[in-house]
């Protein structure tokens, strides 16, 4: 029930923020295409119109981590509005369309409208909460526990071709996730 109320609140906040992007320039991205890369100057703020964009980072040990899975209405890399450079790569895992707005114009819109600035602040707070939850899930020692916690937040296991995305979000190897899913299928078939 709490998750549904939070999703409803986020949808309301996103609607308010999406007004800033009404006249923004749309860009289509093909699967695997990069919107921006870590280290690039932040010139634009982006909102997903359709499809998905993932914020990705590679650890020093080479692990692939998904830090944000932005769907329609979500602003990609929200904190970049207050940074000079992007800190992650933004990659389209599927075909998508994003609206890009110059950073200065985005910040001006917030400065000119206190209600909009309040919606933006609330959206940033929700983003921090979501990041903390992802961190908590990734701190769990067992793959099974991480998957259970992730599913408990209203997520679902996607089609087989996208399991590696779930592994990256959980901070586990693809192979470890595949073994856990196979174990669950085998246990389910015995029931």
OpenMM code with the backbone's topology and positions (N, CA, C; nanometers):
from openmm import Vec3, app, unit

residues = "UNK UNK UNK UNK UNK UNK UNK UNK UNK UNK UNK UNK UNK UNK UNK UNK UNK UNK UNK UNK UNK UNK UNK UNK UNK UNK UNK UNK UNK UNK UNK UNK UNK UNK UNK UNK UNK UNK UNK UNK UNK UNK UNK UNK UNK UNK UNK UNK UNK UNK UNK UNK UNK UNK UNK UNK UNK UNK UNK UNK UNK UNK UNK UNK UNK UNK UNK UNK UNK UNK UNK UNK UNK UNK UNK UNK UNK UNK UNK UNK UNK UNK UNK UNK UNK UNK UNK UNK UNK UNK UNK UNK UNK UNK UNK UNK UNK UNK UNK UNK UNK UNK UNK UNK UNK UNK UNK UNK UNK UNK UNK UNK UNK UNK UNK UNK UNK UNK UNK UNK UNK UNK UNK UNK UNK UNK UNK UNK UNK UNK UNK UNK UNK UNK UNK UNK UNK UNK UNK UNK UNK UNK UNK UNK UNK UNK UNK UNK UNK UNK UNK UNK UNK UNK UNK UNK UNK UNK UNK UNK UNK UNK UNK UNK UNK UNK UNK UNK UNK UNK UNK UNK UNK UNK UNK UNK UNK UNK UNK UNK UNK UNK UNK UNK UNK UNK UNK UNK UNK UNK UNK".split()
positions = [
    Vec3(0.0816, -0.1190, 0.0000),
    Vec3(0.0000, 0.0000, 0.0000),
    Vec3(0.0867, 0.1264, 0.0000),
    Vec3(0.1934, 0.1235, 0.0828),
    Vec3(0.2832, 0.2373, 0.0914),
    Vec3(0.3545, 0.2597, -0.0415),
    Vec3(0.3946, 0.1501, -0.1084),
    Vec3(0.4634, 0.1609, -0.2374),
    Vec3(0.3719, 0.2243, -0.3421),
    Vec3(0.2428, 0.1906, -0.3386),
    Vec3(0.1470, 0.2472, -0.4342),
    Vec3(0.1286, 0.3966, -0.4090),
    Vec3(0.1192, 0.4362, -0.2826),
    Vec3(0.1056, 0.5782, -0.2492),
    Vec3(0.2293, 0.6558, -0.2927),
    Vec3(0.3470, 0.5985, -0.2725),
    Vec3(0.4720, 0.6645, -0.3136),
    Vec3(0.4775, 0.6782, -0.4655),
    Vec3(0.4351, 0.5746, -0.5378),
    Vec3(0.4341, 0.5807, -0.6848),
    Vec3(0.3371, 0.6883, -0.7333),
    Vec3(0.2243, 0.7017, -0.6678),
    Vec3(0.1261, 0.8040, -0.7047),
    Vec3(0.1847, 0.9438, -0.6817),
    Vec3(0.2519, 0.9622, -0.5690),
    Vec3(0.3132, 1.0906, -0.5369),
    Vec3(0.4222, 1.1244, -0.6389),
    Vec3(0.5020, 1.0279, -0.6760),
    Vec3(0.6082, 1.0497, -0.7753),
    Vec3(0.5463, 1.0887, -0.9088),
    Vec3(0.4375, 1.0234, -0.9472),
    Vec3(0.3706, 1.0556, -1.0739),
    Vec3(0.3227, 1.2010, -1.0744),
    Vec3(0.2699, 1.2480, -0.9627),
    Vec3(0.2235, 1.3870, -0.9529),
    Vec3(0.3418, 1.4833, -0.9667),
    Vec3(0.4519, 1.4519, -0.8990),
    Vec3(0.5703, 1.5381, -0.9061),
    Vec3(0.6268, 1.5404, -1.0479),
    Vec3(0.6286, 1.4243, -1.1130),
    Vec3(0.6812, 1.4168, -1.2499),
    Vec3(0.5955, 1.4978, -1.3469),
    Vec3(0.4632, 1.4972, -1.3253),
    Vec3(0.3757, 1.5766, -1.4133),
    Vec3(0.4111, 1.7239, -1.4043),
    Vec3(0.4348, 1.7728, -1.2847),
    Vec3(0.4704, 1.9137, -1.2669),
    Vec3(0.6026, 1.9437, -1.3374),
    Vec3(0.7013, 1.8579, -1.3193),
    Vec3(0.8334, 1.8783, -1.3802),
    Vec3(0.8262, 1.8650, -1.5315),
    Vec3(0.7406, 1.7761, -1.5812),
    Vec3(0.7327, 1.7550, -1.7269),
    Vec3(0.6892, 1.8811, -1.8009),
    Vec3(0.6226, 1.9724, -1.7318),
    Vec3(0.5810, 2.0984, -1.7945),
    Vec3(0.7018, 2.1788, -1.8418),
    Vec3(0.8119, 2.1698, -1.7697),
    Vec3(0.9344, 2.2400, -1.8097),
    Vec3(0.9816, 2.1899, -1.9465),
    Vec3(0.9562, 2.0632, -1.9737),
    Vec3(1.0074, 1.9991, -2.0949),
    Vec3(0.9097, 2.0039, -2.2128),
    Vec3(0.7992, 2.0771, -2.1998),
    Vec3(0.6975, 2.0816, -2.3059),
    Vec3(0.7566, 2.1189, -2.4414),
    Vec3(0.8428, 2.2192, -2.4449),
    Vec3(0.8982, 2.2675, -2.5712),
    Vec3(1.0417, 2.2210, -2.5935),
    Vec3(1.0842, 2.1215, -2.5174),
    Vec3(1.2217, 2.0722, -2.5291),
    Vec3(1.2410, 1.9946, -2.6593),
    Vec3(1.3648, 1.9874, -2.7011),
    Vec3(1.3993, 1.9151, -2.8241),
    Vec3(1.4067, 1.7652, -2.7960),
    Vec3(1.3363, 1.6858, -2.8768),
    Vec3(1.3364, 1.5407, -2.8612),
    Vec3(1.4508, 1.4779, -2.9399),
    Vec3(1.5082, 1.3730, -2.8809),
    Vec3(1.6141, 1.2960, -2.9448),
    Vec3(1.5812, 1.1492, -2.9295),
    Vec3(1.5887, 1.0754, -3.0382),
    Vec3(1.5675, 0.9311, -3.0337),
    Vec3(1.6995, 0.8595, -3.0133),
    Vec3(1.6964, 0.7543, -2.9328),
    Vec3(1.8150, 0.6721, -2.9089),
    Vec3(1.7846, 0.5276, -2.9430),
    Vec3(1.8780, 0.4628, -3.0099),
    Vec3(1.8664, 0.3206, -3.0424),
    Vec3(1.9167, 0.2391, -2.9235),
    Vec3(1.8770, 0.1125, -2.9141),
    Vec3(1.9269, 0.0277, -2.8050),
    Vec3(2.0798, 0.0269, -2.8020),
    Vec3(2.1355, 0.0505, -2.6839),
    Vec3(2.2804, 0.0524, -2.6668),
    Vec3(2.3446, 0.1875, -2.6911),
    Vec3(2.2682, 0.2835, -2.7401),
    Vec3(2.3237, 0.4154, -2.7694),
    Vec3(2.3416, 0.4948, -2.6398),
    Vec3(2.4493, 0.5741, -2.6351),
    Vec3(2.4820, 0.6535, -2.5183),
    Vec3(2.4254, 0.7946, -2.5329),
    Vec3(2.3547, 0.8401, -2.4309),
    Vec3(2.3027, 0.9757, -2.4266),
    Vec3(2.4137, 1.0722, -2.3841),
    Vec3(2.4853, 1.0351, -2.2777),
    Vec3(2.6027, 1.1099, -2.2339),
    Vec3(2.6938, 1.0151, -2.1584),
    Vec3(2.8205, 1.0556, -2.1449),
    Vec3(2.9195, 0.9713, -2.0784),
    Vec3(2.9763, 1.0429, -1.9564),
    Vec3(3.0202, 0.9641, -1.8605),
    Vec3(3.0830, 1.0185, -1.7405),
    Vec3(3.1992, 1.1086, -1.7817),
    Vec3(3.2065, 1.2246, -1.7168),
    Vec3(3.3134, 1.3181, -1.7438),
    Vec3(3.2778, 1.4285, -1.8416),
    Vec3(3.1701, 1.4093, -1.9186),
    Vec3(3.1275, 1.5136, -2.0128),
    Vec3(3.0649, 1.6295, -1.9371),
    Vec3(3.0787, 1.7496, -1.9950),
    Vec3(3.0151, 1.8681, -1.9368),
    Vec3(2.8634, 1.8536, -1.9399),
    Vec3(2.7970, 1.8996, -1.8354),
    Vec3(2.6511, 1.8974, -1.8301),
    Vec3(2.5992, 2.0222, -1.9017),
    Vec3(2.5491, 2.0022, -2.0209),
    Vec3(2.4918, 2.1130, -2.0973),
    Vec3(2.3398, 2.1071, -2.0952),
    Vec3(2.2848, 1.9850, -2.0871),
    Vec3(2.1397, 1.9653, -2.0929),
    Vec3(2.0911, 1.8785, -1.9783),
    Vec3(1.9649, 1.8965, -1.9455),
    Vec3(1.8943, 1.8095, -1.8520),
    Vec3(1.7939, 1.7331, -1.9377),
    Vec3(1.7826, 1.6028, -1.9138),
    Vec3(1.7001, 1.5179, -1.9988),
    Vec3(1.5858, 1.4534, -1.9215),
    Vec3(1.4723, 1.4416, -1.9890),
    Vec3(1.3576, 1.3692, -1.9378),
    Vec3(1.3204, 1.2623, -2.0398),
    Vec3(1.2892, 1.1426, -1.9924),
    Vec3(1.2516, 1.0332, -2.0809),
    Vec3(1.1063, 1.0511, -2.1236),
    Vec3(1.0838, 1.0521, -2.2531),
    Vec3(0.9461, 1.0591, -2.3054),
    Vec3(0.8909, 0.9184, -2.3281),
    Vec3(0.9736, 0.8294, -2.3829),
    Vec3(0.9305, 0.6902, -2.4050),
    Vec3(1.0527, 0.5999, -2.3968),
    Vec3(1.0299, 0.4749, -2.3621),
    Vec3(1.1403, 0.3815, -2.3460),
    Vec3(1.2072, 0.3986, -2.2106),
    Vec3(1.3363, 0.3622, -2.2050),
    Vec3(1.4109, 0.3709, -2.0794),
    Vec3(1.5545, 0.4170, -2.1068),
    Vec3(1.6112, 0.4822, -2.0069),
    Vec3(1.7522, 0.5189, -2.0061),
    Vec3(1.8080, 0.4736, -1.8720),
    Vec3(1.9239, 0.4096, -1.8765),
    Vec3(1.9873, 0.3648, -1.7530),
    Vec3(2.1115, 0.4481, -1.7240),
    Vec3(2.1264, 0.4867, -1.5984),
    Vec3(2.2523, 0.5454, -1.5523),
    Vec3(2.3394, 0.4279, -1.5121),
    Vec3(2.4566, 0.4208, -1.5717),
    Vec3(2.5446, 0.3071, -1.5480),
    Vec3(2.6820, 0.3543, -1.5024),
    Vec3(2.7426, 0.2706, -1.4224),
    Vec3(2.8796, 0.2950, -1.3790),
    Vec3(2.9505, 0.1599, -1.3720),
    Vec3(3.0778, 0.1625, -1.4000),
    Vec3(3.1600, 0.0415, -1.3880),
    Vec3(3.2532, 0.0607, -1.2682),
    Vec3(3.2536, -0.0386, -1.1805),
    Vec3(3.3374, -0.0291, -1.0609),
    Vec3(3.4835, -0.0500, -1.0994),
    Vec3(3.5724, -0.0225, -1.0056),
    Vec3(3.7149, -0.0427, -1.0310),
    Vec3(3.7472, -0.1896, -1.0560),
    Vec3(3.6606, -0.2792, -1.0100),
    Vec3(3.6800, -0.4221, -1.0342),
    Vec3(3.6125, -0.4683, -1.1635),
    Vec3(3.5507, -0.3738, -1.2359),
    Vec3(3.4901, -0.4071, -1.3641),
    Vec3(3.3433, -0.4462, -1.3585),
    Vec3(3.2840, -0.4436, -1.2410),
    Vec3(3.1415, -0.4785, -1.2297),
    Vec3(3.0566, -0.3672, -1.2913),
    Vec3(2.9497, -0.4075, -1.3555),
    Vec3(2.8567, -0.3138, -1.4189),
    Vec3(2.7425, -0.2877, -1.3218),
    Vec3(2.7214, -0.1594, -1.2888),
    Vec3(2.6166, -0.1236, -1.1935),
    Vec3(2.5154, -0.0308, -1.2604),
    Vec3(2.3871, -0.0594, -1.2402),
    Vec3(2.2809, 0.0296, -1.2859),
    Vec3(2.2391, 0.1136, -1.1663),
    Vec3(2.2545, 0.2455, -1.1783),
    Vec3(2.2237, 0.3353, -1.0675),
    Vec3(2.0857, 0.3989, -1.0797),
    Vec3(2.0336, 0.4042, -1.2016),
    Vec3(1.8989, 0.4571, -1.2235),
    Vec3(1.8424, 0.3882, -1.3466),
    Vec3(1.7179, 0.3540, -1.3401),
    Vec3(1.6454, 0.2955, -1.4520),
    Vec3(1.5303, 0.3918, -1.4801),
    Vec3(1.5561, 0.4914, -1.5646),
    Vec3(1.4607, 0.6004, -1.5862),
    Vec3(1.3634, 0.5658, -1.6981),
    Vec3(1.2349, 0.5644, -1.6641),
    Vec3(1.1292, 0.5392, -1.7615),
    Vec3(1.0576, 0.6679, -1.7975),
    Vec3(0.9479, 0.6574, -1.8710),
    Vec3(0.8740, 0.7759, -1.9155),
    Vec3(0.8387, 0.8709, -1.8005),
    Vec3(0.8724, 0.9988, -1.8209),
    Vec3(0.8438, 1.1011, -1.7215),
    Vec3(0.9562, 1.1253, -1.6229),
    Vec3(1.0566, 1.0379, -1.6219),
    Vec3(1.1673, 1.0532, -1.5267),
    Vec3(1.2767, 1.1421, -1.5848),
    Vec3(1.3361, 1.2209, -1.4969),
    Vec3(1.4521, 1.3009, -1.5341),
    Vec3(1.5749, 1.2122, -1.5139),
    Vec3(1.6616, 1.2110, -1.6142),
    Vec3(1.7819, 1.1277, -1.6096),
    Vec3(1.8916, 1.2028, -1.5347),
    Vec3(1.9530, 1.1372, -1.4373),
    Vec3(2.0653, 1.1950, -1.3623),
    Vec3(2.0267, 1.3306, -1.3025),
    Vec3(1.9249, 1.3295, -1.2176),
    Vec3(1.8709, 1.4526, -1.1603),
    Vec3(1.9767, 1.5427, -1.0985),
    Vec3(2.0733, 1.4828, -1.0307),
    Vec3(2.1758, 1.5622, -0.9616),
    Vec3(2.2657, 1.6380, -1.0586),
    Vec3(2.2647, 1.6007, -1.1850),
    Vec3(2.3496, 1.6705, -1.2824),
    Vec3(2.3064, 1.8165, -1.2998),
    Vec3(2.1856, 1.8501, -1.2586),
    Vec3(2.1409, 1.9896, -1.2657),
    Vec3(2.2296, 2.0789, -1.1793),
    Vec3(2.2992, 2.0191, -1.0822),
    Vec3(2.3829, 2.0957, -0.9899),
    Vec3(2.5299, 2.0545, -0.9984),
    Vec3(2.5670, 1.9997, -1.1115),
    Vec3(2.7041, 1.9543, -1.1312),
    Vec3(2.7572, 2.0079, -1.2635),
    Vec3(2.8863, 2.0214, -1.2733),
    Vec3(2.9445, 2.0683, -1.4000),
    Vec3(2.9691, 1.9523, -1.4963),
    Vec3(2.9858, 1.8303, -1.4423),
    Vec3(3.0122, 1.7122, -1.5270),
    Vec3(2.9220, 1.5955, -1.4848),
    Vec3(2.8926, 1.5111, -1.5843),
    Vec3(2.8165, 1.3898, -1.5537),
    Vec3(2.9079, 1.2926, -1.4795),
    Vec3(2.8520, 1.2181, -1.3856),
    Vec3(2.9283, 1.1228, -1.3060),
    Vec3(2.9045, 0.9782, -1.3470),
    Vec3(2.8156, 0.9561, -1.4443),
    Vec3(2.7829, 0.8220, -1.4915),
    Vec3(2.7611, 0.8270, -1.6421),
    Vec3(2.7497, 0.7099, -1.7005),
    Vec3(2.7082, 0.6999, -1.8406),
    Vec3(2.5574, 0.6829, -1.8428),
    Vec3(2.4920, 0.7438, -1.9415),
    Vec3(2.3478, 0.7238, -1.9619),
    Vec3(2.3326, 0.6495, -2.0931),
    Vec3(2.2764, 0.5282, -2.0853),
    Vec3(2.2667, 0.4391, -2.2008),
    Vec3(2.1224, 0.3932, -2.2163),
    Vec3(2.0784, 0.3862, -2.3410),
    Vec3(1.9431, 0.3373, -2.3705),
    Vec3(1.9476, 0.1850, -2.3845),
    Vec3(1.8864, 0.1099, -2.2926),
    Vec3(1.8839, -0.0359, -2.3067),
    Vec3(1.7820, -0.0815, -2.4112),
    Vec3(1.6967, 0.0109, -2.4509),
    Vec3(1.5943, -0.0159, -2.5518),
    Vec3(1.5712, 0.1145, -2.6275),
    Vec3(1.4995, 0.1066, -2.7363),
    Vec3(1.4692, 0.2286, -2.8114),
    Vec3(1.3958, 0.3262, -2.7205),
    Vec3(1.4361, 0.4539, -2.7271),
    Vec3(1.3708, 0.5523, -2.6421),
    Vec3(1.3772, 0.6911, -2.7058),
    Vec3(1.2987, 0.7805, -2.6482),
    Vec3(1.2998, 0.9215, -2.6872),
    Vec3(1.3182, 1.0018, -2.5598),
    Vec3(1.4143, 1.0951, -2.5637),
    Vec3(1.4366, 1.1837, -2.4500),
    Vec3(1.4180, 1.3281, -2.4942),
    Vec3(1.3737, 1.4104, -2.4006),
    Vec3(1.3603, 1.5542, -2.4241),
    Vec3(1.4784, 1.6208, -2.3561),
    Vec3(1.5512, 1.7036, -2.4307),
    Vec3(1.6673, 1.7719, -2.3755),
    Vec3(1.6427, 1.9212, -2.3639),
    Vec3(1.6777, 1.9751, -2.2490),
    Vec3(1.6574, 2.1162, -2.2214),
    Vec3(1.7902, 2.1733, -2.1706),
    Vec3(1.8339, 2.2879, -2.2229),
    Vec3(1.9571, 2.3459, -2.1699),
    Vec3(1.9491, 2.3612, -2.0175),
    Vec3(2.0581, 2.3271, -1.9524),
    Vec3(2.0630, 2.3298, -1.8061),
    Vec3(2.0241, 2.4675, -1.7510),
    Vec3(2.0729, 2.5740, -1.8117),
    Vec3(2.0417, 2.7090, -1.7637),
    Vec3(1.8916, 2.7366, -1.7714),
    Vec3(1.8300, 2.6917, -1.8774),
    Vec3(1.6851, 2.7127, -1.8936),
    Vec3(1.6070, 2.6336, -1.7891),
    Vec3(1.6525, 2.5107, -1.7631),
    Vec3(1.5892, 2.4263, -1.6617),
    Vec3(1.5965, 2.4938, -1.5247),
    Vec3(1.7156, 2.5386, -1.4859),
    Vec3(1.7333, 2.6022, -1.3551),
    Vec3(1.6581, 2.7340, -1.3452),
    Vec3(1.6488, 2.8064, -1.4559),
    Vec3(1.5711, 2.9320, -1.4587),
    Vec3(1.4236, 2.9058, -1.4331),
    Vec3(1.3715, 2.8007, -1.4952),
    Vec3(1.2300, 2.7660, -1.4759),
    Vec3(1.2026, 2.7365, -1.3292),
    Vec3(1.2958, 2.6669, -1.2638),
    Vec3(1.2788, 2.6376, -1.1210),
    Vec3(1.2845, 2.7660, -1.0379),
    Vec3(1.3768, 2.8537, -1.0718),
    Vec3(1.3923, 2.9784, -0.9965),
    Vec3(1.2708, 3.0700, -1.0118),
    Vec3(1.2035, 3.0614, -1.1265),
    Vec3(1.0891, 3.1491, -1.1545),
    Vec3(0.9566, 3.0982, -1.0981),
    Vec3(0.9531, 2.9731, -1.0508),
    Vec3(0.8266, 2.9140, -1.0068),
    Vec3(0.8479, 2.8363, -0.8764),
    Vec3(0.8176, 2.8976, -0.7617),
    Vec3(0.8397, 2.8308, -0.6326),
    Vec3(0.7672, 2.6967, -0.6192),
    Vec3(0.6468, 2.6847, -0.6738),
    Vec3(0.5736, 2.5572, -0.6645),
    Vec3(0.6463, 2.4484, -0.7438),
    Vec3(0.6979, 2.4863, -0.8594),
    Vec3(0.7744, 2.3922, -0.9416),
    Vec3(0.9035, 2.3527, -0.8702),
    Vec3(0.9697, 2.4491, -0.8093),
    Vec3(1.0923, 2.4217, -0.7333),
    Vec3(1.0637, 2.3263, -0.6174),
    Vec3(0.9474, 2.3414, -0.5551),
    Vec3(0.9103, 2.2510, -0.4458),
    Vec3(0.8866, 2.1089, -0.4972),
    Vec3(0.8204, 2.0962, -0.6122),
    Vec3(0.8006, 1.9636, -0.6735),
    Vec3(0.9350, 1.9007, -0.7066),
    Vec3(1.0264, 1.9818, -0.7597),
    Vec3(1.1599, 1.9322, -0.7937),
    Vec3(1.2331, 1.8846, -0.6675),
    Vec3(1.2238, 1.9610, -0.5600),
    Vec3(1.2878, 1.9219, -0.4336),
    Vec3(1.2308, 1.7901, -0.3823),
    Vec3(1.1011, 1.7759, -0.3912),
    Vec3(1.0368, 1.6513, -0.3471),
    Vec3(1.0815, 1.5341, -0.4342),
    Vec3(1.0939, 1.5576, -0.5642),
    Vec3(1.1396, 1.4514, -0.6552),
    Vec3(1.2837, 1.4118, -0.6228),
    Vec3(1.3675, 1.5103, -0.5930),
    Vec3(1.5062, 1.4808, -0.5544),
    Vec3(1.5105, 1.4004, -0.4242),
    Vec3(1.4248, 1.4352, -0.3304),
    Vec3(1.4197, 1.3607, -0.2041),
    Vec3(1.3803, 1.2153, -0.2299),
    Vec3(1.2822, 1.1927, -0.3171),
    Vec3(1.2418, 1.0557, -0.3520),
    Vec3(1.3564, 0.9811, -0.4189),
    Vec3(1.4342, 1.0516, -0.4997),
    Vec3(1.5492, 0.9893, -0.5664),
    Vec3(1.6541, 0.9448, -0.4652),
    Vec3(1.6759, 1.0269, -0.3636),
    Vec3(1.7702, 0.9904, -0.2575),
    Vec3(1.7192, 0.8663, -0.1846),
    Vec3(1.5891, 0.8636, -0.1551),
    Vec3(1.5316, 0.7470, -0.0874),
    Vec3(1.5475, 0.6212, -0.1726),
    Vec3(1.5244, 0.6333, -0.3026),
    Vec3(1.5380, 0.5181, -0.3927),
    Vec3(1.6832, 0.4711, -0.3979),
    Vec3(1.7774, 0.5652, -0.3997),
    Vec3(1.9195, 0.5285, -0.4010),
    Vec3(1.9582, 0.4566, -0.2721),
    Vec3(1.9038, 0.5030, -0.1614),
    Vec3(1.9318, 0.4367, -0.0333),
    Vec3(1.8748, 0.2958, -0.0311),
    Vec3(1.7565, 0.2786, -0.0872),
    Vec3(1.6964, 0.1455, -0.0931),
    Vec3(1.7810, 0.0522, -0.1803),
    Vec3(1.8259, 0.1025, -0.2977),
    Vec3(1.9116, 0.0194, -0.3836),
    Vec3(2.0392, -0.0191, -0.3089),
    Vec3(2.0951, 0.0749, -0.2345),
    Vec3(2.2159, 0.0471, -0.1567),
    Vec3(2.1886, -0.0597, -0.0502),
    Vec3(2.0747, -0.0470, 0.0155),
    Vec3(2.0370, -0.1454, 0.1180),
    Vec3(2.0208, -0.2843, 0.0556),
    Vec3(1.9549, -0.2902, -0.0580),
    Vec3(1.9356, -0.4192, -0.1255),
    Vec3(2.0705, -0.4788, -0.1643),
    Vec3(2.1597, -0.3956, -0.2175),
    Vec3(2.2912, -0.4454, -0.2601),
    Vec3(2.3791, -0.4869, -0.1429),
    Vec3(2.3464, -0.4413, -0.0229),
    Vec3(2.4270, -0.4784, 0.0934),
    Vec3(2.3893, -0.6156, 0.1483),
    Vec3(2.2770, -0.6701, 0.1037),
    Vec3(2.2354, -0.8018, 0.1515),
    Vec3(2.3342, -0.9065, 0.1005),
    Vec3(2.3715, -1.0017, 0.1868),
    Vec3(2.4789, -1.0937, 0.1491),
    Vec3(2.4425, -1.1993, 0.0438),
    Vec3(2.3170, -1.2396, 0.0380),
    Vec3(2.2782, -1.3480, -0.0529),
    Vec3(2.2018, -1.2940, -0.1734),
    Vec3(2.2259, -1.3550, -0.2880),
    Vec3(2.1548, -1.3181, -0.4104),
    Vec3(2.0045, -1.3356, -0.3906),
    Vec3(1.9651, -1.4447, -0.3245),
    Vec3(1.8228, -1.4715, -0.3001),
    Vec3(1.7594, -1.3577, -0.2196),
    Vec3(1.8312, -1.3095, -0.1184),
    Vec3(1.7788, -1.2008, -0.0356),
    Vec3(1.7666, -1.0715, -0.1162),
    Vec3(1.8667, -1.0433, -0.1998),
    Vec3(1.8621, -0.9228, -0.2827),
    Vec3(1.7435, -0.9296, -0.3793),
    Vec3(1.7257, -1.0453, -0.4407),
    Vec3(1.6156, -1.0614, -0.5356),
    Vec3(1.4811, -1.0492, -0.4642),
    Vec3(1.4681, -1.1112, -0.3482),
    Vec3(1.3433, -1.1006, -0.2714),
    Vec3(1.3122, -0.9550, -0.2350),
    Vec3(1.4129, -0.8819, -0.1894),
    Vec3(1.3928, -0.7411, -0.1515),
    Vec3(1.3545, -0.6582, -0.2735),
    Vec3(1.4197, -0.6830, -0.3855),
    Vec3(1.3908, -0.6093, -0.5097),
    Vec3(1.2490, -0.6390, -0.5579),
    Vec3(1.2098, -0.7656, -0.5545),
    Vec3(1.0738, -0.8044, -0.5937),
    Vec3(0.9717, -0.7467, -0.4958),
    Vec3(1.0085, -0.7389, -0.3675),
    Vec3(0.9207, -0.6851, -0.2650),
    Vec3(0.8904, -0.5367, -0.2836),
    Vec3(0.9689, -0.4695, -0.3656),
    Vec3(0.9461, -0.3277, -0.3944),
    Vec3(0.8575, -0.3079, -0.5168),
    Vec3(0.7921, -0.4157, -0.5615),
    Vec3(0.6988, -0.4043, -0.6733),
    Vec3(0.7608, -0.4292, -0.8097),
    Vec3(0.8880, -0.4700, -0.8127),
    Vec3(0.9525, -0.5028, -0.9394),
    Vec3(0.9142, -0.6437, -0.9808),
    Vec3(0.9383, -0.6767, -1.1050),
    Vec3(0.9138, -0.8124, -1.1533),
    Vec3(1.0290, -0.8545, -1.2427),
    Vec3(1.0513, -0.9843, -1.2496),
    Vec3(1.1591, -1.0371, -1.3329),
    Vec3(1.1153, -1.0223, -1.4789),
    Vec3(1.1960, -0.9526, -1.5596),
    Vec3(1.1593, -0.9326, -1.6999),
    Vec3(1.1843, -1.0582, -1.7834),
    Vec3(1.1578, -1.0486, -1.9102),
    Vec3(1.1856, -1.1591, -2.0017),
    Vec3(1.3337, -1.1940, -1.9966),
    Vec3(1.3650, -1.3165, -2.0331),
    Vec3(1.5002, -1.3712, -2.0225),
    Vec3(1.6078, -1.2803, -2.0831),
    Vec3(1.5837, -1.2147, -2.1921),
    Vec3(1.6831, -1.1311, -2.2578),
    Vec3(1.7252, -1.0093, -2.1771),
    Vec3(1.6514, -0.9792, -2.0706),
    Vec3(1.6828, -0.8603, -1.9889),
    Vec3(1.7243, -0.8948, -1.8462),
    Vec3(1.7525, -1.0211, -1.8195),
    Vec3(1.7927, -1.0607, -1.6844),
    Vec3(1.9230, -0.9944, -1.6419),
    Vec3(2.0148, -0.9703, -1.7384),
    Vec3(2.1423, -0.9083, -1.7027),
    Vec3(2.1215, -0.7672, -1.6475),
    Vec3(2.0135, -0.7009, -1.6884),
    Vec3(1.9832, -0.5677, -1.6348),
    Vec3(1.9461, -0.5772, -1.4867),
    Vec3(1.8718, -0.6821, -1.4512),
    Vec3(1.8351, -0.7029, -1.3105),
    Vec3(1.9609, -0.7335, -1.2307),
    Vec3(2.0494, -0.8158, -1.2865),
    Vec3(2.1748, -0.8482, -1.2179),
    Vec3(2.2538, -0.7207, -1.1899),
    Vec3(2.2611, -0.6322, -1.2885),
    Vec3(2.3345, -0.5064, -1.2708),
    Vec3(2.2684, -0.4189, -1.1647),
    Vec3(2.1367, -0.4193, -1.1611),
    Vec3(2.0656, -0.3390, -1.0611),
    Vec3(2.0856, -0.3955, -0.9206),
    Vec3(2.0947, -0.5281, -0.9111),
    Vec3(2.1143, -0.5919, -0.7803),
    Vec3(2.2609, -0.5927, -0.7381),
    Vec3(2.3508, -0.5644, -0.8315),
    Vec3(2.4932, -0.5672, -0.7994),
    Vec3(2.5472, -0.7072, -0.7857),
    Vec3(2.4971, -0.7990, -0.8691),
    Vec3(2.5454, -0.9376, -0.8700),
    Vec3(2.5850, -0.9736, -1.0130),
    Vec3(2.6562, -1.0838, -1.0277),
    Vec3(2.6912, -1.1285, -1.1623),
    Vec3(2.5690, -1.1873, -1.2301),
    Vec3(2.5713, -1.1869, -1.3615),
    Vec3(2.4609, -1.2489, -1.4372),
    Vec3(2.4469, -1.3947, -1.3988),
    Vec3(2.5609, -1.4618, -1.3884),
    Vec3(2.5594, -1.6048, -1.3593),
    Vec3(2.4952, -1.6342, -1.2234),
    Vec3(2.5259, -1.5510, -1.1233),
    Vec3(2.4672, -1.5712, -0.9903),
    Vec3(2.3162, -1.5528, -0.9951),
    Vec3(2.2695, -1.4517, -1.0693),
    Vec3(2.1252, -1.4311, -1.0816),
    Vec3(2.0612, -1.5465, -1.1581),
    Vec3(2.1245, -1.5913, -1.2650),
    Vec3(2.0697, -1.7022, -1.3445),
    Vec3(2.0556, -1.8275, -1.2576),
    Vec3(2.1572, -1.8551, -1.1751),
    Vec3(2.1501, -1.9727, -1.0860),
    Vec3(2.0329, -1.9595, -0.9887),
    Vec3(2.0143, -1.8385, -0.9317),
    Vec3(1.9046, -1.8181, -0.8364),
    Vec3(1.7692, -1.8340, -0.9040),
    Vec3(1.7545, -1.7796, -1.0238),
    Vec3(1.6277, -1.7939, -1.0966),
    Vec3(1.6017, -1.9399, -1.1328),
    Vec3(1.7063, -2.0119, -1.1718),
    Vec3(1.6910, -2.1550, -1.2036),
    Vec3(1.6525, -2.2335, -1.0786),
    Vec3(1.7117, -2.1988, -0.9648),
    Vec3(1.6776, -2.2653, -0.8380),
    Vec3(1.5302, -2.2433, -0.8045),
    Vec3(1.4839, -2.1203, -0.8254),
    Vec3(1.3430, -2.0893, -0.7959),
    Vec3(1.2481, -2.1625, -0.8919),
    Vec3(1.2856, -2.1705, -1.0182),
    Vec3(1.2024, -2.2448, -1.1145),
    Vec3(1.1951, -2.3912, -1.0773),
    Vec3(1.3088, -2.4481, -1.0395),
    Vec3(1.3126, -2.5895, -1.0008),
    Vec3(1.2296, -2.6133, -0.8752),
    Vec3(1.2391, -2.5233, -0.7782),
    Vec3(1.1602, -2.5370, -0.6547),
    Vec3(1.0122, -2.5206, -0.6847),
    Vec3(0.9772, -2.4320, -0.7778),
    Vec3(0.8374, -2.4103, -0.8151),
    Vec3(0.7785, -2.5287, -0.8877),
    Vec3(0.8596, -2.5986, -0.9652),
    Vec3(0.8083, -2.7132, -1.0406),
    Vec3(0.7881, -2.8345, -0.9509),
    Vec3(0.8526, -2.8347, -0.8343),
    Vec3(0.8355, -2.9450, -0.7379),
    Vec3(0.7135, -2.9235, -0.6496),
    Vec3(0.6614, -2.8003, -0.6468),
    Vec3(0.5484, -2.7703, -0.5580),
    Vec3(0.4197, -2.8225, -0.6119),
] * unit.nanometer
topology = app.Topology()
chain = topology.addChain("A")
for resn in residues:
    res = topology.addResidue(resn, chain)
    for name in ("N", "CA", "C"):
        topology.addAtom(name, app.Element.getBySymbol(name[0]), res)
